[in-house]
Amino acid sequence: MSRLGYQFRQIDLLKLALTHRSVSQRHNYERLEFLGDSLLGAIIAQYLYARFPKEKEGNLTRMRATLVRQESLAKIAKDLQLSKSLILSTGELKSGGHHRESILADVVESILGAIYLDSQDFDQLQQIVLQWYAPYLDQIQPTEQLKDPKSRLQEWLQAHKLPLPKYDVIDIQGDAPNQHFTILCEVEGMDGMKGEGASRRFAEQAAAAEILKRLEQAK
């Protein structure tokens, strides 16, 4: 996987980072994801701290949240074409797991954890993260757009004197704490849009983001 910008010495680590729990309850990417999540947060925080020396903690926190949220991680996964390499059960494949944002986001973090364990080099990992994120780091600014999609959608509707959105759970797969939610977001005058995520909150944010995209296209 040369598109990662890293050559694994321990190929089994990369295989583990790509293996979903539907394949194995014991040997899957979840522990690597835990490690990668912490490393990614630290790298992005360090980058923002250096780039925006005059920004307050609140704005830095919002920028970091924007860059490491599920939607952003799924974009990174698509840039890296990770869906082609995921190791999923037959059932998960049939249900479209290789395109599911929550899985794609998890795998980005698990691969980062695997790269760190394989290289034992934080500086190298930092370079890889900044390379993957380059197009998105160029765009990030401490503005109101850093608000989450649900907040932005609510403000847009209020500004146009429209009713608040309605969020309905239309599907839950799996057992707690490893559930996958599908949410339908509906606003007045538009067809509803679906969002998916590893929690109801993530799924609602994803659905709100889809509505916002539709509103932007309608301008």
N, C-alpha and C positions, 0 to 999 in steps of 0.2 A: 504493500500500500504506500507507494512513493508519494502520493498526494498528501500524506500526513506531514511530510517534511522530517521524518525520523525513521531510521532503520533499526528495528528491534533485534537485540541479541538473543533474548528469550522469547521465541515466537509463541510459546504457550501463554505468556502474559497477554499478548495481543488477542489470542483466541479467547481467553477468559474474559477480556474486556468487551468482546463482541457477543458473548453468550447470555441470552435472556433466561430468566428464572423458569420459563415454561419448558426449557430443555432440561434443566437440572436445578433442584432446590438447594443443593450444596455448592455446586461449582458454576457460579454465574457472576455477572459483573457488579453485583450490588455493593460488595466491600470496596472494590476499586472505585466505584462511583462515589462512595462516601469520602474516600481520600481525595479524589479529583475535585470534588465540590469545594473542599477546604482550600486546596492549592489554587484553584481558579479564583476563588474569592480574594485570596491574598495577593495574587498577581494583578488582578484588575484594580484592587484597592491601592496598591503601590503605584501603579501607572497613573491613576486619577489624582492621587495625592501630589505626584510630581508635576503633572501637566497643569493642574488648576491650583496653584499655590495660594490663591486668595479666596477660594471657595470655602464656605462653611460646611461643617460635617453633614448637615441635612441634605444639601445638594449632592455632595459626594456619595452619600448613601443611596440617593435616588438614582444617580447615574450608574452606580455599581449594580443596583437591582435591575435596571433596564438591560444591562449588558449580560447578566447571568441568568435572567429569567428563562423559562421554558421556551418561549417563542424565539428568543435570540439564539439559544443553544441549538434549536432545531434548524435554524438557518445555517449555522456553522456546519451541522451534520450534512445538510443538503449540499453545501459548497464542497464538502469533502467526499460526497457521494457514498456516505456510510451505509445507506439503506441496502446497497448491493452486497454488503459484507456481513450483515447481521446474521447471527445464528439463532434461529427461532424454531419453535415446535411447528409441526404441520398445522395445528389448529390456529396458532398465532399468525402464521403466514396467511392462512385462508381469511382471517379476519382483518387483514391489512396492517398487521403489526409493523411491517418494514417501512410504512409511511406514517406511523403514529408519532405525533410530536413528542409525547412523553417518553417514548422509548428512544427516539433519536437524541433527545436532550440528555437522557441518562447515559447513553453510550459515549457522547462527547466527554463527559466527566470521567467515565470509567477509563477511557483511553488515556486521558491526562494522568490519571493515577497510575496506569500501567507504564507510561513513558517515564514517570518519575522513579518508579521502582526499578525499571530496567536500566536507566541511565545514572541514577543516584546524583543527578545534577540539576539543582533548582534553576540555575542560570540558563541552562539549555532549555528547560521546560518553559521558562519565562519567554524566551525568544520564540518558541513554537506557538505559544498562546497569542503573543502579539502579532505574529505572522497570520494566524488564522483570523484574528479579529481586526486586521488592518482596515478593511473597508468600513467597518462599523465604528472603530475608534475615530476615524476621520470625521464622522458625522455627529458624534456625541457632543452635546453642549448642555450647560446647566440652565435649561429653560423649562417652561411649564409643560412642554411636551414629555417631560420625564414622568409625568403622572401616569398611573397604570390605566389600561384601556377602559376598565369599568368606570373610573372616575372621569376620564375624558368624555366617555359616551354620556354619562349622566349630565355633565356640564353642558354638552352640546344640546341635549334634549331640553334642558331647562332654559338655555338661551333662546331656543326656538319655541318656547312655551308648549312643549309636547309632554305627554305622560312619560313617567320613568319606565325603563325597560323591564320586561318580565323574563325571569330565568326559570326554566323547568328542567329537571333531571329526566332524561329520556332513556338512559341506559347506564347500568353499573355492572362492570365485569370484575370477576375475581373476589377474593376475600380480604378483609382488613388485616394488616395495614397495606396490602398490595392491590388496591382496587384501581380501576380505570373508569373515569366518569365521562359521559357524553351529555352536554348541556345544550338546550335550545334557547337562544336569546331572541326575543321578539320586541319590536318597537312599532309604534303606530305608523301605518302607511307603507310598511316594508315586509317582505317575506322574512321569516325567521332564519337565523344562521346558527349552525352548530359549532361547538368547540369541544375539544377533548383535553383531558389532563389527568394527572395522577391524584388529584384531589378535586373536590367540587369547586374550590376557589380557583385553581388553575384552569379548570374547564370553563368557568364563567368568564375569566379574563380572556381566554382564547376566543370564546364566542363573541364577546364585546369587541375584540380586535377585528373580527370578520365583519361585524356591522360597521365599524369605523372605516374599514377599507371600502365598503360599498358606498358609504356616504362621501368619501373622498373622490371615488370614481364618478359620482353623480354631479360633482361640482361643474 
